[in-house]
Amino acid sequence: MEFTAENLSPEIAERERCAAMAEAQAMEFERNKMYPIARAMRALARRIKESTLSRDFDARTASRDIGRAAV
C-alpha cells in the first residue's frame, strides 16, 4: 500500500512536510552555489525522514522551527 498525506497520521505528515522543506532549502542553496550549506540541509532532511517521533513532538511548531533553522 502506498502512503499518501491522506492516510498518514498528522505527525508523520508533518515530518514528511518538514523534510520536504529542508530538501527545498538544500536545492536553493545549491542553486546559489552554497554547497556546504546545501549538503547540511540534505543531511537534515535525511535525519528528519529517518527520525522517530518523540512523545513531546509538537506538529504545530515543527514546521516553524525547521523554517527558522533553514533561513
PyMOL Python script that loads the backbone (N, CA, C, O; Angstrom):
from pymol import cmd

cmd.read_pdbstr("""\
ATOM      1  N   MET A   1       0.844  -1.185   0.000  1.00  0.00           N
ATOM      2  CA  MET A   1       0.000   0.000   0.000  1.00  0.00           C
ATOM      3  C   MET A   1       0.882   1.238   0.000  1.00  0.00           C
ATOM      4  O   MET A   1       1.815   1.342   0.796  1.00  0.00           O
ATOM      5  N   GLU A   2       0.594   2.154  -0.870  1.00  0.00           N
ATOM      6  CA  GLU A   2       1.357   3.389  -0.933  1.00  0.00           C
ATOM      7  C   GLU A   2       0.762   4.394   0.049  1.00  0.00           C
ATOM      8  O   GLU A   2      -0.455   4.556   0.130  1.00  0.00           O
ATOM      9  N   PHE A   3       1.630   5.058   0.784  1.00  0.00           N
ATOM     10  CA  PHE A   3       1.154   6.020   1.762  1.00  0.00           C
ATOM     11  C   PHE A   3       1.055   7.393   1.121  1.00  0.00           C
ATOM     12  O   PHE A   3       1.946   7.810   0.381  1.00  0.00           O
ATOM     13  N   THR A   4      -0.012   8.079   1.405  1.00  0.00           N
ATOM     14  CA  THR A   4      -0.208   9.448   0.944  1.00  0.00           C
ATOM     15  C   THR A   4      -0.536  10.306   2.143  1.00  0.00           C
ATOM     16  O   THR A   4      -0.751   9.797   3.242  1.00  0.00           O
ATOM     17  N   ALA A   5      -0.573  11.604   1.932  1.00  0.00           N
ATOM     18  CA  ALA A   5      -0.859  12.518   3.040  1.00  0.00           C
ATOM     19  C   ALA A   5      -2.225  12.247   3.656  1.00  0.00           C
ATOM     20  O   ALA A   5      -2.438  12.510   4.839  1.00  0.00           O
ATOM     21  N   GLU A   6      -3.153  11.720   2.856  1.00  0.00           N
ATOM     22  CA  GLU A   6      -4.494  11.487   3.367  1.00  0.00           C
ATOM     23  C   GLU A   6      -4.546  10.362   4.391  1.00  0.00           C
ATOM     24  O   GLU A   6      -5.371  10.411   5.303  1.00  0.00           O
ATOM     25  N   ASN A   7      -3.682   9.341   4.267  1.00  0.00           N
ATOM     26  CA  ASN A   7      -3.775   8.218   5.193  1.00  0.00           C
ATOM     27  C   ASN A   7      -2.617   8.145   6.174  1.00  0.00           C
ATOM     28  O   ASN A   7      -2.399   7.096   6.780  1.00  0.00           O
ATOM     29  N   LEU A   8      -1.873   9.219   6.348  1.00  0.00           N
ATOM     30  CA  LEU A   8      -0.813   9.283   7.348  1.00  0.00           C
ATOM     31  C   LEU A   8      -1.338  10.005   8.583  1.00  0.00           C
ATOM     32  O   LEU A   8      -2.245  10.832   8.499  1.00  0.00           O
ATOM     33  N   SER A   9      -0.760   9.683   9.712  1.00  0.00           N
ATOM     34  CA  SER A   9      -1.129  10.438  10.905  1.00  0.00           C
ATOM     35  C   SER A   9      -0.608  11.862  10.743  1.00  0.00           C
ATOM     36  O   SER A   9       0.343  12.086   9.994  1.00  0.00           O
ATOM     37  N   PRO A  10      -1.206  12.813  11.420  1.00  0.00           N
ATOM     38  CA  PRO A  10      -0.773  14.209  11.269  1.00  0.00           C
ATOM     39  C   PRO A  10       0.705  14.412  11.598  1.00  0.00           C
ATOM     40  O   PRO A  10       1.376  15.227  10.966  1.00  0.00           O
ATOM     41  N   GLU A  11       1.211  13.679  12.577  1.00  0.00           N
ATOM     42  CA  GLU A  11       2.613  13.842  12.960  1.00  0.00           C
ATOM     43  C   GLU A  11       3.550  13.358  11.855  1.00  0.00           C
ATOM     44  O   GLU A  11       4.558  14.001  11.564  1.00  0.00           O
ATOM     45  N   ILE A  12       3.216  12.230  11.245  1.00  0.00           N
ATOM     46  CA  ILE A  12       4.060  11.708  10.172  1.00  0.00           C
ATOM     47  C   ILE A  12       3.968  12.613   8.952  1.00  0.00           C
ATOM     48  O   ILE A  12       4.976  12.866   8.292  1.00  0.00           O
ATOM     49  N   ALA A  13       2.785  13.098   8.649  1.00  0.00           N
ATOM     50  CA  ALA A  13       2.617  14.015   7.528  1.00  0.00           C
ATOM     51  C   ALA A  13       3.439  15.286   7.759  1.00  0.00           C
ATOM     52  O   ALA A  13       4.063  15.800   6.831  1.00  0.00           O
ATOM     53  N   GLU A  14       3.438  15.785   8.986  1.00  0.00           N
ATOM     54  CA  GLU A  14       4.214  16.986   9.303  1.00  0.00           C
ATOM     55  C   GLU A  14       5.709  16.711   9.181  1.00  0.00           C
ATOM     56  O   GLU A  14       6.458  17.557   8.694  1.00  0.00           O
ATOM     57  N   ARG A  15       6.141  15.544   9.616  1.00  0.00           N
ATOM     58  CA  ARG A  15       7.554  15.178   9.490  1.00  0.00           C
ATOM     59  C   ARG A  15       7.955  15.136   8.013  1.00  0.00           C
ATOM     60  O   ARG A  15       9.014  15.645   7.644  1.00  0.00           O
ATOM     61  N   GLU A  16       7.125  14.540   7.178  1.00  0.00           N
ATOM     62  CA  GLU A  16       7.415  14.489   5.746  1.00  0.00           C
ATOM     63  C   GLU A  16       7.435  15.886   5.144  1.00  0.00           C
ATOM     64  O   GLU A  16       8.262  16.176   4.280  1.00  0.00           O
ATOM     65  N   ARG A  17       6.541  16.749   5.589  1.00  0.00           N
ATOM     66  CA  ARG A  17       6.499  18.123   5.093  1.00  0.00           C
ATOM     67  C   ARG A  17       7.759  18.885   5.492  1.00  0.00           C
ATOM     68  O   ARG A  17       8.315  19.635   4.690  1.00  0.00           O
ATOM     69  N   CYS A  18       8.204  18.693   6.725  1.00  0.00           N
ATOM     70  CA  CYS A  18       9.431  19.351   7.185  1.00  0.00           C
ATOM     71  C   CYS A  18      10.645  18.856   6.395  1.00  0.00           C
ATOM     72  O   CYS A  18      11.523  19.643   6.038  1.00  0.00           O
ATOM     73  N   ALA A  19      10.690  17.568   6.128  1.00  0.00           N
ATOM     74  CA  ALA A  19      11.789  17.014   5.334  1.00  0.00           C
ATOM     75  C   ALA A  19      11.770  17.600   3.930  1.00  0.00           C
ATOM     76  O   ALA A  19      12.824  17.900   3.369  1.00  0.00           O
ATOM     77  N   ALA A  20      10.592  17.765   3.364  1.00  0.00           N
ATOM     78  CA  ALA A  20      10.478  18.348   2.025  1.00  0.00           C
ATOM     79  C   ALA A  20      10.922  19.810   2.034  1.00  0.00           C
ATOM     80  O   ALA A  20      11.541  20.280   1.079  1.00  0.00           O
ATOM     81  N   MET A  21      10.605  20.529   3.113  1.00  0.00           N
ATOM     82  CA  MET A  21      11.057  21.922   3.225  1.00  0.00           C
ATOM     83  C   MET A  21      12.577  21.995   3.295  1.00  0.00           C
ATOM     84  O   MET A  21      13.186  22.854   2.658  1.00  0.00           O
ATOM     85  N   ALA A  22      13.189  21.106   4.060  1.00  0.00           N
ATOM     86  CA  ALA A  22      14.646  21.090   4.178  1.00  0.00           C
ATOM     87  C   ALA A  22      15.280  20.753   2.825  1.00  0.00           C
ATOM     88  O   ALA A  22      16.293  21.343   2.450  1.00  0.00           O
ATOM     89  N   GLU A  23      14.692  19.816   2.103  1.00  0.00           N
ATOM     90  CA  GLU A  23      15.213  19.456   0.783  1.00  0.00           C
ATOM     91  C   GLU A  23      15.080  20.627  -0.192  1.00  0.00           C
ATOM     92  O   GLU A  23      15.982  20.872  -0.993  1.00  0.00           O
ATOM     93  N   ALA A  24      13.966  21.344  -0.128  1.00  0.00           N
ATOM     94  CA  ALA A  24      13.782  22.520  -0.989  1.00  0.00           C
ATOM     95  C   ALA A  24      14.815  23.591  -0.666  1.00  0.00           C
ATOM     96  O   ALA A  24      15.358  24.228  -1.569  1.00  0.00           O
ATOM     97  N   GLN A  25      15.086  23.790   0.614  1.00  0.00           N
ATOM     98  CA  GLN A  25      16.120  24.752   1.004  1.00  0.00           C
ATOM     99  C   GLN A  25      17.483  24.310   0.475  1.00  0.00           C
ATOM    100  O   GLN A  25      18.271  25.138   0.020  1.00  0.00           O
ATOM    101  N   ALA A  26      17.762  23.013   0.534  1.00  0.00           N
ATOM    102  CA  ALA A  26      19.036  22.492   0.024  1.00  0.00           C
ATOM    103  C   ALA A  26      19.173  22.794  -1.454  1.00  0.00           C
ATOM    104  O   ALA A  26      20.246  23.190  -1.911  1.00  0.00           O
ATOM    105  N   MET A  27      18.108  22.614  -2.198  1.00  0.00           N
ATOM    106  CA  MET A  27      18.154  22.901  -3.641  1.00  0.00           C
ATOM    107  C   MET A  27      18.414  24.383  -3.883  1.00  0.00           C
ATOM    108  O   MET A  27      19.161  24.737  -4.795  1.00  0.00           O
ATOM    109  N   GLU A  28      17.816  25.241  -3.087  1.00  0.00           N
ATOM    110  CA  GLU A  28      18.034  26.683  -3.234  1.00  0.00           C
ATOM    111  C   GLU A  28      19.483  27.053  -2.914  1.00  0.00           C
ATOM    112  O   GLU A  28      20.095  27.846  -3.630  1.00  0.00           O
ATOM    113  N   PHE A  29      20.031  26.481  -1.842  1.00  0.00           N
ATOM    114  CA  PHE A  29      21.428  26.752  -1.511  1.00  0.00           C
ATOM    115  C   PHE A  29      22.355  26.235  -2.600  1.00  0.00           C
ATOM    116  O   PHE A  29      23.356  26.875  -2.923  1.00  0.00           O
ATOM    117  N   GLU A  30      22.030  25.090  -3.162  1.00  0.00           N
ATOM    118  CA  GLU A  30      22.849  24.543  -4.242  1.00  0.00           C
ATOM    119  C   GLU A  30      22.791  25.444  -5.470  1.00  0.00           C
ATOM    120  O   GLU A  30      23.806  25.669  -6.130  1.00  0.00           O
ATOM    121  N   ARG A  31      21.614  25.952  -5.772  1.00  0.00           N
ATOM    122  CA  ARG A  31      21.453  26.862  -6.907  1.00  0.00           C
ATOM    123  C   ARG A  31      22.299  28.126  -6.717  1.00  0.00           C
ATOM    124  O   ARG A  31      22.795  28.701  -7.686  1.00  0.00           O
ATOM    125  N   ASN A  32      22.456  28.548  -5.466  1.00  0.00           N
ATOM    126  CA  ASN A  32      23.261  29.730  -5.150  1.00  0.00           C
ATOM    127  C   ASN A  32      24.723  29.380  -4.895  1.00  0.00           C
ATOM    128  O   ASN A  32      25.491  30.206  -4.402  1.00  0.00           O
ATOM    129  N   LYS A  33      25.099  28.149  -5.234  1.00  0.00           N
ATOM    130  CA  LYS A  33      26.474  27.659  -5.107  1.00  0.00           C
ATOM    131  C   LYS A  33      26.992  27.704  -3.669  1.00  0.00           C
ATOM    132  O   LYS A  33      28.169  27.970  -3.426  1.00  0.00           O
ATOM    133  N   MET A  34      26.108  27.444  -2.740  1.00  0.00           N
ATOM    134  CA  MET A  34      26.468  27.372  -1.320  1.00  0.00           C
ATOM    135  C   MET A  34      26.447  25.897  -0.941  1.00  0.00           C
ATOM    136  O   MET A  34      25.604  25.449  -0.164  1.00  0.00           O
ATOM    137  N   TYR A  35      27.387  25.158  -1.504  1.00  0.00           N
ATOM    138  CA  TYR A  35      27.390  23.699  -1.426  1.00  0.00           C
ATOM    139  C   TYR A  35      27.490  23.129  -0.011  1.00  0.00           C
ATOM    140  O   TYR A  35      26.785  22.167   0.291  1.00  0.00           O
ATOM    141  N   PRO A  36      28.334  23.676   0.873  1.00  0.00           N
ATOM    142  CA  PRO A  36      28.386  23.108   2.233  1.00  0.00           C
ATOM    143  C   PRO A  36      27.045  23.217   2.966  1.00  0.00           C
ATOM    144  O   PRO A  36      26.649  22.302   3.688  1.00  0.00           O
ATOM    145  N   ILE A  37      26.356  24.336   2.775  1.00  0.00           N
ATOM    146  CA  ILE A  37      25.054  24.508   3.424  1.00  0.00           C
ATOM    147  C   ILE A  37      24.030  23.582   2.785  1.00  0.00           C
ATOM    148  O   ILE A  37      23.178  23.018   3.472  1.00  0.00           O
ATOM    149  N   ALA A  38      24.115  23.428   1.469  1.00  0.00           N
ATOM    150  CA  ALA A  38      23.200  22.515   0.773  1.00  0.00           C
ATOM    151  C   ALA A  38      23.377  21.087   1.287  1.00  0.00           C
ATOM    152  O   ALA A  38      22.393  20.384   1.515  1.00  0.00           O
ATOM    153  N   ARG A  39      24.630  20.657   1.471  1.00  0.00           N
ATOM    154  CA  ARG A  39      24.870  19.312   1.998  1.00  0.00           C
ATOM    155  C   ARG A  39      24.302  19.169   3.402  1.00  0.00           C
ATOM    156  O   ARG A  39      23.725  18.135   3.742  1.00  0.00           O
ATOM    157  N   ALA A  40      24.464  20.199   4.211  1.00  0.00           N
ATOM    158  CA  ALA A  40      23.936  20.157   5.586  1.00  0.00           C
ATOM    159  C   ALA A  40      22.412  20.078   5.577  1.00  0.00           C
ATOM    160  O   ALA A  40      21.828  19.350   6.380  1.00  0.00           O
ATOM    161  N   MET A  41      21.770  20.810   4.688  1.00  0.00           N
ATOM    162  CA  MET A  41      20.307  20.769   4.614  1.00  0.00           C
ATOM    163  C   MET A  41      19.822  19.408   4.116  1.00  0.00           C
ATOM    164  O   MET A  41      18.794  18.912   4.578  1.00  0.00           O
ATOM    165  N   ARG A  42      20.549  18.802   3.182  1.00  0.00           N
ATOM    166  CA  ARG A  42      20.175  17.455   2.710  1.00  0.00           C
ATOM    167  C   ARG A  42      20.326  16.445   3.854  1.00  0.00           C
ATOM    168  O   ARG A  42      19.497  15.550   4.015  1.00  0.00           O
ATOM    169  N   ALA A  43      21.394  16.602   4.643  1.00  0.00           N
ATOM    170  CA  ALA A  43      21.586  15.714   5.794  1.00  0.00           C
ATOM    171  C   ALA A  43      20.455  15.911   6.804  1.00  0.00           C
ATOM    172  O   ALA A  43      19.969  14.945   7.393  1.00  0.00           O
ATOM    173  N   LEU A  44      20.041  17.150   7.001  1.00  0.00           N
ATOM    174  CA  LEU A  44      18.930  17.432   7.906  1.00  0.00           C
ATOM    175  C   LEU A  44      17.648  16.771   7.395  1.00  0.00           C
ATOM    176  O   LEU A  44      16.898  16.181   8.173  1.00  0.00           O
ATOM    177  N   ALA A  45      17.401  16.870   6.099  1.00  0.00           N
ATOM    178  CA  ALA A  45      16.210  16.239   5.511  1.00  0.00           C
ATOM    179  C   ALA A  45      16.236  14.729   5.739  1.00  0.00           C
ATOM    180  O   ALA A  45      15.214  14.131   6.076  1.00  0.00           O
ATOM    181  N   ARG A  46      17.412  14.112   5.552  1.00  0.00           N
ATOM    182  CA  ARG A  46      17.535  12.668   5.792  1.00  0.00           C
ATOM    183  C   ARG A  46      17.261  12.327   7.247  1.00  0.00           C
ATOM    184  O   ARG A  46      16.558  11.361   7.542  1.00  0.00           O
ATOM    185  N   ARG A  47      17.819  13.124   8.158  1.00  0.00           N
ATOM    186  CA  ARG A  47      17.619  12.863   9.588  1.00  0.00           C
ATOM    187  C   ARG A  47      16.149  13.005   9.967  1.00  0.00           C
ATOM    188  O   ARG A  47      15.638  12.238  10.784  1.00  0.00           O
ATOM    189  N   ILE A  48      15.474  13.976   9.380  1.00  0.00           N
ATOM    190  CA  ILE A  48      14.049  14.154   9.674  1.00  0.00           C
ATOM    191  C   ILE A  48      13.270  12.941   9.178  1.00  0.00           C
ATOM    192  O   ILE A  48      12.415  12.422   9.896  1.00  0.00           O
ATOM    193  N   LYS A  49      13.553  12.488   7.966  1.00  0.00           N
ATOM    194  CA  LYS A  49      12.838  11.347   7.390  1.00  0.00           C
ATOM    195  C   LYS A  49      13.075  10.071   8.199  1.00  0.00           C
ATOM    196  O   LYS A  49      12.164   9.259   8.360  1.00  0.00           O
ATOM    197  N   GLU A  50      14.289   9.896   8.703  1.00  0.00           N
ATOM    198  CA  GLU A  50      14.647   8.677   9.417  1.00  0.00           C
ATOM    199  C   GLU A  50      14.287   8.723  10.898  1.00  0.00           C
ATOM    200  O   GLU A  50      14.337   7.699  11.579  1.00  0.00           O
ATOM    201  N   SER A  51      13.933   9.881  11.392  1.00  0.00           N
ATOM    202  CA  SER A  51      13.699  10.029  12.824  1.00  0.00           C
ATOM    203  C   SER A  51      12.395   9.370  13.249  1.00  0.00           C
ATOM    204  O   SER A  51      11.470   9.178  12.459  1.00  0.00           O
ATOM    205  N   THR A  52      12.365   9.037  14.518  1.00  0.00           N
ATOM    206  CA  THR A  52      11.124   8.552  15.115  1.00  0.00           C
ATOM    207  C   THR A  52      10.508   9.708  15.870  1.00  0.00           C
ATOM    208  O   THR A  52      11.209  10.612  16.324  1.00  0.00           O
ATOM    209  N   LEU A  53       9.232   9.677  15.997  1.00  0.00           N
ATOM    210  CA  LEU A  53       8.546  10.769  16.681  1.00  0.00           C
ATOM    211  C   LEU A  53       8.619  10.564  18.182  1.00  0.00           C
ATOM    212  O   LEU A  53       8.278   9.499  18.697  1.00  0.00           O
ATOM    213  N   SER A  54       9.062  11.583  18.863  1.00  0.00           N
ATOM    214  CA  SER A  54       9.119  11.501  20.326  1.00  0.00           C
ATOM    215  C   SER A  54       7.751  11.841  20.902  1.00  0.00           C
ATOM    216  O   SER A  54       6.872  12.351  20.207  1.00  0.00           O
ATOM    217  N   ARG A  55       7.595  11.549  22.173  1.00  0.00           N
ATOM    218  CA  ARG A  55       6.306  11.830  22.822  1.00  0.00           C
ATOM    219  C   ARG A  55       6.030  13.327  22.898  1.00  0.00           C
ATOM    220  O   ARG A  55       4.872  13.743  22.932  1.00  0.00           O
ATOM    221  N   ASP A  56       7.090  14.142  22.924  1.00  0.00           N
ATOM    222  CA  ASP A  56       6.875  15.580  23.045  1.00  0.00           C
ATOM    223  C   ASP A  56       6.910  16.293  21.695  1.00  0.00           C
ATOM    224  O   ASP A  56       7.028  17.517  21.646  1.00  0.00           O
ATOM    225  N   PHE A  57       6.807  15.533  20.590  1.00  0.00           N
ATOM    226  CA  PHE A  57       6.768  16.129  19.262  1.00  0.00           C
ATOM    227  C   PHE A  57       5.520  16.991  19.146  1.00  0.00           C
ATOM    228  O   PHE A  57       4.419  16.548  19.473  1.00  0.00           O
ATOM    229  N   ASP A  58       5.692  18.199  18.687  1.00  0.00           N
ATOM    230  CA  ASP A  58       4.562  19.114  18.534  1.00  0.00           C
ATOM    231  C   ASP A  58       4.467  19.526  17.081  1.00  0.00           C
ATOM    232  O   ASP A  58       5.262  20.345  16.619  1.00  0.00           O
ATOM    233  N   ALA A  59       3.521  18.980  16.360  1.00  0.00           N
ATOM    234  CA  ALA A  59       3.371  19.254  14.932  1.00  0.00           C
ATOM    235  C   ALA A  59       3.074  20.726  14.677  1.00  0.00           C
ATOM    236  O   ALA A  59       3.367  21.237  13.596  1.00  0.00           O
ATOM    237  N   ARG A  60       2.503  21.403  15.647  1.00  0.00           N
ATOM    238  CA  ARG A  60       2.158  22.807  15.433  1.00  0.00           C
ATOM    239  C   ARG A  60       3.391  23.682  15.320  1.00  0.00           C
ATOM    240  O   ARG A  60       3.351  24.697  14.625  1.00  0.00           O
ATOM    241  N   THR A  61       4.487  23.323  15.980  1.00  0.00           N
ATOM    242  CA  THR A  61       5.679  24.164  15.949  1.00  0.00           C
ATOM    243  C   THR A  61       6.801  23.587  15.092  1.00  0.00           C
ATOM    244  O   THR A  61       7.790  24.276  14.843  1.00  0.00           O
ATOM    245  N   ALA A  62       6.674  22.349  14.638  1.00  0.00           N
ATOM    246  CA  ALA A  62       7.766  21.703  13.910  1.00  0.00           C
ATOM    247  C   ALA A  62       8.114  22.437  12.630  1.00  0.00           C
ATOM    248  O   ALA A  62       9.293  22.686  12.376  1.00  0.00           O
ATOM    249  N   SER A  63       7.133  22.793  11.814  1.00  0.00           N
ATOM    250  CA  SER A  63       7.450  23.450  10.556  1.00  0.00           C
ATOM    251  C   SER A  63       7.975  24.858  10.789  1.00  0.00           C
ATOM    252  O   SER A  63       8.816  25.336  10.028  1.00  0.00           O
ATOM    253  N   ARG A  64       7.499  25.520  11.817  1.00  0.00           N
ATOM    254  CA  ARG A  64       8.027  26.852  12.114  1.00  0.00           C
ATOM    255  C   ARG A  64       9.487  26.750  12.529  1.00  0.00           C
ATOM    256  O   ARG A  64      10.303  27.581  12.131  1.00  0.00           O
ATOM    257  N   ASP A  65       9.823  25.741  13.324  1.00  0.00           N
ATOM    258  CA  ASP A  65      11.205  25.554  13.763  1.00  0.00           C
ATOM    259  C   ASP A  65      12.130  25.234  12.603  1.00  0.00           C
ATOM    260  O   ASP A  65      13.229  25.784  12.525  1.00  0.00           O
ATOM    261  N   ILE A  66      11.707  24.353  11.697  1.00  0.00           N
ATOM    262  CA  ILE A  66      12.554  23.996  10.561  1.00  0.00           C
ATOM    263  C   ILE A  66      12.701  25.193   9.628  1.00  0.00           C
ATOM    264  O   ILE A  66      13.776  25.419   9.073  1.00  0.00           O
ATOM    265  N   GLY A  67      11.642  25.948   9.457  1.00  0.00           N
ATOM    266  CA  GLY A  67      11.723  27.146   8.609  1.00  0.00           C
ATOM    267  C   GLY A  67      12.694  28.171   9.179  1.00  0.00           C
ATOM    268  O   GLY A  67      13.441  28.808   8.436  1.00  0.00           O
ATOM    269  N   ARG A  68      12.681  28.326  10.491  1.00  0.00           N
ATOM    270  CA  ARG A  68      13.574  29.273  11.144  1.00  0.00           C
ATOM    271  C   ARG A  68      15.026  28.784  11.059  1.00  0.00           C
ATOM    272  O   ARG A  68      15.935  29.593  10.872  1.00  0.00           O
ATOM    273  N   ALA A  69      15.251  27.484  11.192  1.00  0.00           N
ATOM    274  CA  ALA A  69      16.598  26.929  11.136  1.00  0.00           C
ATOM    275  C   ALA A  69      17.174  27.012   9.728  1.00  0.00           C
ATOM    276  O   ALA A  69      18.383  27.162   9.555  1.00  0.00           O
ATOM    277  N   ALA A  70      16.321  26.915   8.739  1.00  0.00           N
ATOM    278  CA  ALA A  70      16.777  26.920   7.353  1.00  0.00           C
ATOM    279  C   ALA A  70      17.149  28.305   6.855  1.00  0.00           C
ATOM    280  O   ALA A  70      17.936  28.435   5.918  1.00  0.00           O
ATOM    281  N   VAL A  71      16.600  29.329   7.462  1.00  0.00           N
ATOM    282  CA  VAL A  71      16.855  30.697   6.967  1.00  0.00           C
ATOM    283  C   VAL A  71      18.115  31.269   7.530  1.00  0.00           C
ATOM    284  O   VAL A  71      18.471  32.405   7.216  1.00  0.00           O
TER     285      VAL A  71
END
""", "prot")
cmd.dss("prot")
cmd.show_as("cartoon", "prot")
cmd.util.cbc("prot")
cmd.orient("prot")
